[in-house]
Amino acid sequence: MEQFEDGHHVRLRSRERGTYLHADDDGLGVSLSRRRASMNSAWAVHIYQGDGNNQYVLLHSAAYGRYLGTTGAPAPRGHSDYEPWEEVVIRWQAVRTDSGDDILLRQVAGRLRANGKYLSVDDFNSAGPMMHWVVERIPAREDTPRLAAPTGLRFPRSLAFLLPWRVIQYEQAGAGDPNANFAWASLVFRGRSMFHLRKKLARRLDAAMDASNLVMCVRAGTHGRPTPLLADLPHSDETLDIIVVMAGTPAHAELRYPDVNAE
């Protein structure tokens, strides 16, 4: 467990495959990818103190905020919101292997195993090399990343109704705890551009607000930690909970951004 520090970011590399645990662009699945310098391969550490001396590591995606909760089925889906009824399947114990610094990740159903492109959880009697994971720590950036402007042709307003849509629930964080309970407002948003979503939220909250002073954090579940949204919205059309954090507030100072390009 000493390889995981609460609030920091890591990558998990399969010792056998040489590939990284990767959050898929649909925001629901997990797979293995060779893309190292990617927000999808970065995971934020959330240390959970269980009963007695039991300590667990929860991993939520730096791209989409959802928690790793792979089940025993060898299916792509492996993300969960952090809700009380999901807590057992997102709690992991990190156990060092007998040889070196590799770890095994285990939860109630078994141990996390790298299978080609996808993953599964095998029973506790298995401890082969495909269950060995290397933890790579990711340093924090010293600055707040700028959102890239949308690329490609802008969709004509008259045809905007053809874009996929989803419900965005949002609220502005106060000067205190970013995990506080909120009275959510909502809007319908078409497309996936985080750049356009930020502009729309800025207009909703204050017509004179400078969107560049606004950070969008996605919260996956009622117990999920706010995660700065640094990638375009996932392909799925599921409702997203967005906490708006303003620059210069204590909540903004607490945010941490992984430097995925660092060696």
C-alpha positions, -999 to 999 in steps of 0.1 A, spaced: 0 0 0 30 23 4 31 27 -33 -2 46 -32 -5 80 -17 -39 95 -12 -48 122 -37 -19 115 -60 -19 98 -94 -5 66 -107 -4 44 -138 -8 6 -135 13 -13 -160 9 -50 -166 43 -67 -160 34 -95 -184 18 -74 -212 37 -41 -209 4 -23 -213 -15 2 -191 -48 1 -174 -68 24 -195 -102 41 -191 -121 37 -224 -136 67 -242 -172 56 -234 -165 64 -198 -177 29 -187 -152 3 -199 -116 -4 -190 -90 -21 -212 -52 -24 -217 -34 1 -239 1 11 -248 -8 48 -245 13 59 -216 11 97 -220 -26 98 -218 -51 111 -192 -70 78 -198 -40 59 -183 -39 80 -152 -57 70 -120 -62 91 -89 -57 74 -56 -84 74 -29 -73 57 3 -103 41 22 -100 31 58 -121 0 65 -130 -17 97 -102 -22 121 -68 -19 104 -81 -28 69 -70 -2 44 -81 -2 8 -71 17 -24 -98 31 -46 -88 42 -81 -108 68 -100 -101 78 -136 -83 111 -141 -102 113 -174 -138 106 -164 -138 104 -126 -154 69 -123 -140 42 -101 -123 10 -111 -147 -18 -102 -141 -47 -125 -163 -77 -119 -155 -114 -124 -169 -113 -159 -143 -108 -187 -163 -79 -202 -151 -44 -211 -173 -26 -186 -153 -19 -155 -162 16 -142 -185 23 -113 -199 53 -95 -190 55 -58 -223 48 -42 -228 29 -9 -241 -2 -27 -211 -2 -50 -185 2 -23 -175 -35 -20 -166 -39 -58 -145 -7 -59 -123 -15 -29 -89 -30 -37 -61 -43 -16 -26 -40 -29 -3 -69 -20 34 -72 -29 44 -102 -49 72 -125 -36 95 -112 -63 103 -75 -65 81 -45 -62 52 -57 -83 17 -59 -67 -14 -80 -69 -47 -61 -68 -75 -80 -52 -110 -73 -42 -140 -93 -30 -143 -113 -62 -106 -121 -67 -75 -107 -83 -72 -83 -113 -58 -101 -143 -45 -87 -177 -61 -106 -206 -49 -94 -239 -69 -62 -245 -94 -66 -216 -93 -75 -179 -110 -99 -156 -110 -108 -119 -98 -144 -112 -102 -164 -80 -77 -161 -52 -60 -194 -61 -45 -178 -91 -13 -156 -89 3 -159 -123 24 -133 -140 -6 -117 -158 -18 -106 -123 14 -87 -116 12 -49 -118 38 -22 -117 28 10 -100 42 41 -118 38 74 -99 28 104 -119 40 138 -107 16 167 -104 17 197 -128 26 230 -113 0 248 -134 -36 243 -144 -39 227 -178 -56 248 -205 -84 233 -223 -77 227 -260 -101 245 -284 -124 222 -303 -110 210 -336 -126 202 -369 -157 218 -385 -182 235 -363 -216 218 -366 -242 242 -381 -266 255 -355 -296 244 -376 -283 208 -375 -273 208 -338 -303 186 -330 -285 157 -347 -257 157 -321 -261 131 -293 -273 147 -261 -271 141 -224 -283 157 -191 -257 177 -172 -264 183 -135 -243 211 -121 -237 233 -92 -210 258 -82 -187 248 -53 -186 272 -24 -155 285 -7 -154 255 15 -156 217 10 -159 207 -27 -176 174 -15 -205 193 1 -241 184 -8 -255 205 -36 -288 216 -49 -282 205 -85 -295 224 -115 -295 207 -149 -293 214 -186 -294 194 -218 -260 194 -236 -254 182 -271 -220 169 -283 -189 160 -263 -168 192 -263 -157 201 -228 -147 235 -243 -183 242 -253 -197 228 -221 -175 252 -200 -188 282 -220 -224 271 -216 -219 266 -178 -203 300 -175 -232 316 -192 -257 297 -169 -239 307 -137 -231 344 -146 -235 361 -179 -203 381 -173 -182 352 -161 -149 345 -178 -150 308 -187 -112 306 -183 -116 311 -146 -139 281 -143 -128 245 -137 -153 216 -143 -150 187 -120 -170 155 -125 -182 136 -95 -190 99 -100 -215 91 -74 -225 106 -41 -193 96 -24 -170 102 -54 -142 127 -52 -144 156 -77 -121 150 -106 -111 179 -129 -125 173 -164 -96 175 -188 -109 153 -217 -139 156 -239 -170 140 -225 -173 102 -228 -192 87 -257 -219 73 -234 -250 94 -229 -252 89 -192 -260 119 -170 -229 137 -156 -227 155 -123 -204 186 -127 -191 207 -98 -180 241 -110 -149 253 -92 -138 289 -95 -101 300 -97 -88 316 -65 -111 296 -41 -98 271 -16 -115 243 -35 -95 253 -66 -62 253 -46 -69 217 -36 -72 204 -72 -43 182 -84 -35 176 -121 -13 147 -133 16 155 -156 11 126 -180 39 137 -202 66 135 -175 91 107 -177 
